[in-house]
Amino acid sequence: MNSEAQGVYYPKKKYERHLLPTYGGTKHLLPGPIYDENPLWIEAYWKAWELAFKNFYEPVEGSGFVSQFLDCAFNANIFFWDSAIQTMFLNVAHPLVPGISALDNFYAKQYSTGEICREINRTTGIDLEFWRDFEDVPLFSRWGFHDYFNQHRSDIIYRGRETPTPNPQLTLDALNNPIAAWAEMESYQWTGDKSRLAIVRTPLIQYYNALNKYIRQGNGLYMTDWASQDNSPRNPFLEGGGTAIDTSSQMVLFARNLAEISSILGIQQDAVQFRSEADDLASLINEKMWNLERRFYFDLTFDEEIVPIKTICAFWTLLSKTATAERSKHLANHLKNLATFGRLHPVPSLAADENEYFPEGGYWSGAVWPSTNIMVIKGLEQYGYDDLAQEIAIKHLEAVVQVYHKTGTFWENYAADSLAPGKNTNGAPVMKDMVG
């Protein structure tokens, strides 16, 4: 079994105990919006904070965690990309509540290879066992939520490059949605805290390098598997080493964020290098992943054939400034198109004209996720589509608030074609009492 020291790149090594903030003791200090036109929006705002405070945690002794955090309230684990998205919600109340410091706990668990696991037990501080490379073999995916001994293991084949050594500590299932640097830059816009950028820069670079080493396919693009979007109909096309438009675009974003961080810290040589890497990868995405006839970005199979499924993943090209100006117009048109992504509650995770689209949600087969909506909204702003960004934001907010009015809470995701919580494809409800 692989065994390596963790947290070697992050200077914070232990938790300094202090009281968790309480809702009752902090509410009067939180930003208080005024919007007389719709008091329900204000009521929902405070409900969101009330739920958040119920899920603030201190590290358990012996866990190796180093900072207080907001748990995503999904299961017994903390999730890397969920935590990164949640910090953006919490930025408005810095420094009154645990915010960007939640990512400290992931940096404290980073392997010397640079890898960081997407899911770590909240109590023990141990990576989810399914995502660990106990076998000490080259990169593979366990491919699905199954009993450990009955999982469908899928080995990754690298085409056009050497299989990297040493073997990774984690499986491909664990290495997806690398958005921590984006979260750090969003936090910096609120705090102006250069000292934080200085201590997170090295772990972020090591993480970036690990992803370059292990999940970059020989065509220069980046791989993912089912775990980035559990039940998306695109998943079977990616098995074995296919490359993903979201992961590839997220790596462009990662490089651009590292360039910004380096520039702010006065490390201009690195800033130039990261910008160059981002631009080169963006060019490659535009060369290989854009379909001229369908005017959309798509994933690629292992054989570099277009995956014929339109998903929300394509819009990562906006946030990462990968899309050309002309192609951004086509993406914006899809967001207005009632037949694809411009639904009653925008933006569904799967285009509505795909056969597998599930109008009641269906998780990644059509549900609306707050996490991907913030990506779409901020991506539109990068290209000057401020009116469309505002329209989507308000439609999303109003839908979420109306569902809150009906149910008294917030949900993991939502139906796109009705004002209702999302349902899984088997009709079961998604998780409730989730914020961020």
N, C-alpha and C positions, 0 to 999 in steps of 0.2 A: 504494500500500500504506500502511495506517495505520502510524504510527510515533510513539510517545510515550515520554517518560521514565518509568522505573519506580522504585518504592521511595520516592517523594517523601514519603509519610506516615509512614515508619518511620525512627527515628533511627539504627539500627545500619546502617552502610554498608560495613563490611569485616569479614572474618574474622580473628580473632586466633588464630593457630595454637597448638594445644596437643595433647598426645598423646591419641589415642583410647584409651578404656578397653579393656582386654582381659578376656576371661572368666576366665582363670587368675589375673590380678592383682586382680580385683574380686570374685570369687565369695564370698570369706570375709567381705566387707563387705555383701553383699546380704541382704535379709530372708530368713531361713530358716524356713519353716513346719515345724511338728511335727504329724504326724497318723499315729499308729501304727496306726490302724484300716485305713489303706489306703496302704501304702508306694508303690504305683504312682502315686498322685496326686503324691507328692513327687518321684518320678523324672521324671514328665512336667513338673513345674514347672521343674526344673533343665534339662531338655532345651529348654524354651521359652527360657530365658535363654541357653543355649548358641547356639541359632539366632539369637537377637536380636543377640548380640555379633558374629556373622559378617556382619551387615548394617549395622553402624555405619559411617558415612562421614564423612570430612572434605570440605569444599567443594574442588572442583578450582579451581586458580588460573584466573582469568578467567571463572568461571561466574557471578559476582555473588552467589553464596550467602554467607551470613554466619555460619552456625552448623552444628555437627555435627548429624547426624540419623540416625535409623533408617530405612532404605529398606524398602519393603514387599515387595521381592524378587519383583515380578511381571514387570517388564521393565526397560528402560533408563531409566525415568522415575520421578519421585516424584509421588504423588497427594495432593491436598489433603485429601479427606475420609478416606482411609486413614490419612494421617499424623496427622490429628486424633484418630482412634480409637486409634491406637497409643500416643499420648501418655498415654492413660488407663492402659494396662498399665504404662507406664514410670514412672508417678507413684510407685509403691510403692518405687522405688529412687532417688528424687530426693535429692541432686544427683549421684549417683555415675555416672549414664549420661546421654547426650543424651535429653531428653524433650520438654517443651513447646517448647523452643528450636527444634525441627524446623520449627515453623510460622513462625519468623523468615524462612526462605528464601522462603516464599510472600508474606509482607508485603514483602520486599525486591524482589519482582517485580510488585507491585501497580501498575496503571496509574493515571494521574491521574484517570481516570474513576471509579476505585474498584474496577474489575473485577480479579479474581484468577483465573488459569487453574487448572482442576482437575488438569492434568497437565503437568509440566515436565521436560525432559531433565535427568537427574542429572549429566551431565558438562558440557554446554554452558550450562545455565541458561536455555535458550530454550524458550518455550512450544511444546507439540506443534503442528506446523504446521497440522494439520487443524482445530484449534480457533481459529485466528486469522482475523479478518475481513480477509483480503487484499483483498477486493473493495471494501471501504469502502462497504458498503450497510447498510440497517437489519437488525435482528436476524433471523437465520435459523439453521436446523440443517442440518448435513451429513448427518444421518440414516444412520448405519451405518458399520461398519468396511469400507471399500472403498479402492481406489486413489483418490488425491486427485482425479484427473480424471474418475472414473466414479461419484462419489458422488451419491446422491439428495439434491439440495438441496431443502429445504422452507422457504419463506419464512414468517415469522410475521406474522399479521394481527392487529392490535390492534383490538378492538371496543369502542367507547365511550370511547376516549381517543386522544390524538394520538400519532403515531409519534414516539418520543423522538429528540432530537438533542443532541449530535452522534451519529453512528453509533457503535455499540460497537466495542471493539477485538477482542472475542471472539465466537464463535458461541454459540448456546444450549447446544450440546453441552458447552461448557466451564463453564457456570454452573449447577451443581447441588449438592445436599447441603451447604448453608451451615451447618456445625456448628462452625466455629472458635471462636466465642464460648463455646459449651458446653464445648469442650475447655479453654479458658482458665479457665473457672470451676471445672471439675473439678480442674485443676492448683492453683488458688488454695486449694481446700479442703485440699490437702496442704501447701502451702508458706506460705500466708498472706502471699505476696509482693505487696504493694500497688504496689511500684515497677514490677513487670511489667505489672499492669493499667493503670498510668498510661501506659506507652508503647505498649500494643497497642490502647488504646481508640480512638484516632483512626483507625488503619487499619481497625479493625472497623466503625466507624461509616461510613467511606467505602465499605466493601464492602456494608454494609447499604443505604446510599443507592443504590448502583449497581444492586443487585438490585431495589429499588423502582422505579428508573427504567426498567430494561430488561426485566425478566421479570414485572412485575406486569400482569396482564390488566385490561381495562376493568371487569370485574366485581369487582375488588378482590382477587382470588385470584392465585396464582402459577403460572407455566408451567414445564414441564420437557419433556424429550423422551426418546428411547430411551436416552440415555447415562447416565441415573441408575440404570436397571435394564436392562442391555443387551438382553435377550431376553424381557422380561416380556410376557405376552399383553395387558397394558393399553396397550402402547405405540402401536399403530395408532390408538387412540381419542384420543390426545393430540396427534397431528400437526397442525401449523398454528396452534396457539394454545390447545389444551386446557389445563385447569388441574389441578394435582396435589395430592392430599391430603397427601403427604409434604412437598413443597416449601412448600406453604402453612403447614403445621404447623411446619415447621422455621423459617419466618420469624416465627411467634409465639414460638418458643423463642429465636430470635435477639434479638428485641426484649426479651423477659424477661431474657435474659442481659445485654444492654446496660443495662437498668434496674438490675440488681444491681451491675454494674461501676461505673456512675455513682454509685449510692448509697454504695458502699464508699469511693469517692474523694471523697465529699461534694458531688457535683454533683447536688443534689436536683431542680432544675428539669428536667434531662434525664431523670432517673430517672422522674419523674412522666409526662413525655411518652412515653417508651418503654413504660411500663406501659399507658398509655392506648391506644397503637397496638397493643400485643399483645392487649388485651382486645377492641378493635374488630374485629381480624382474627379472633380466636377466635369472636366472635359471628357473623361472616359465614360462617365455615366451618360452624358449627352450623346456620345457616339454609339453606345451599345444598348441603352435601356429605354430610349425614346422610340415609339412606334409612330412613324410619319402618317400612316393611313388612319390610325385610331386617335392620334394626337394626344397621347398619354404616355406616362412612364410606367414600365412594367418590370417585374422580377424576371430573372433568366434561369432556365434549367441548367443542369450540369453541362449539357451540350450547347449552351448559349442560345437556346431557342426562347422566344418570348413566352412568358407565362400568360395565358389568355384570360386573366382575371383582373378586373379593375378594383383596387382597394384604396383605402385612405392613405396607405403607405406612400403613394406617389407624391403627396403634398409635403413630405419632408424635403423635397427639392426646393420648396419655397423658403422654408426657415433657414436652410443651409446655404441659400443663395447659389444653388446649383442650376436651377432652371434659367434658360435664356429669357430675355424680355418677351420675345414672341411666344415662347412656349408657356410662359406664365399666364398669358391671355387665355390660352386653351384650358389651363387648369382652373382659372377663375370662372370660365364659362361652365365647366362641369359643376362647380359649386352653386351655380345659379340654376342648373338644369334639373327640373323636377323628376326627370326620368333616371337620373344617376345619383347625385349627391345633395341636390337642393330640396330635401324632403321637408315635411312639416316641422320636424325637429332635426335641424342639421347638426353634425355631418355624420352620416352613417359610415360604419367601418368597411362596408362593402357596397358597391354601387347597386342601386335598386334594380337595374336591368340585368343583373347577373342571375343565373338560374338558382343559385343557392341562397339568394337574398331572403332574409327572414324578417318580415315587417314588424314583428313583435319584439325584436331585439336579436336573439340568436347569438349573443356574445360577439365574436369577431366575424359573424356572418350577417351583420347589419345593425348592431347596436350602436348607439351614440355614447362615446366615452368622453368625460370631461378632459382627460389627459390629452387625447388626440385633438380635441377641439381647440385647446389653448395653442397647440402646435400650428393648426390651420390658421387661426386668427393672427398669431404673431408672424406667421409666414406671409400672409397677405400684406401685412404692414411693411414687410421688407421690400415689396414691389409697388408700394403706393396705392394699394387697393383698400384704402382706409374705410370707405363707405361700405364696401362688402364685408370687411372685417367687423365693423360695428353692427351691421345687420345680422350677421351670424351670431355674434356675441349676445345681442339682445334677444334673438329668437331662442338661443340656448338657455339664457338666464330665465326667460319667461316660462319656458317649458319645465325647467327644473323646479321653479317656484310653484308652478301649478301642480306638479306632482307632489311637491312637499305639502301643498294645501290639502290635497286629497288624502295623503298617507301619513303626514306628520313627520316625515324624515327624508333623507337623501339616499340615493341608491348607487350601486357600483356602476351601472350604466342604464341607458334608457332606450325605449322604443323610438324609432325614427318616424313612424307613420301614425302615432297617436301620443297623447299626453299621458304616458304611463311608464312605470318602471320597466326595465328590460326583463325579458324572459329568456331562459336558455332554450335551445331548440327542442328539448323534451317538455317544455312548458313550465319547468320549475323556475321560481323567482330567483333573481340574482341577490347578492348580498345587500342588506340595508344598513343604515346608520354609518355610511361611509362619506367622508369629506376629503377634498383634495384630489 
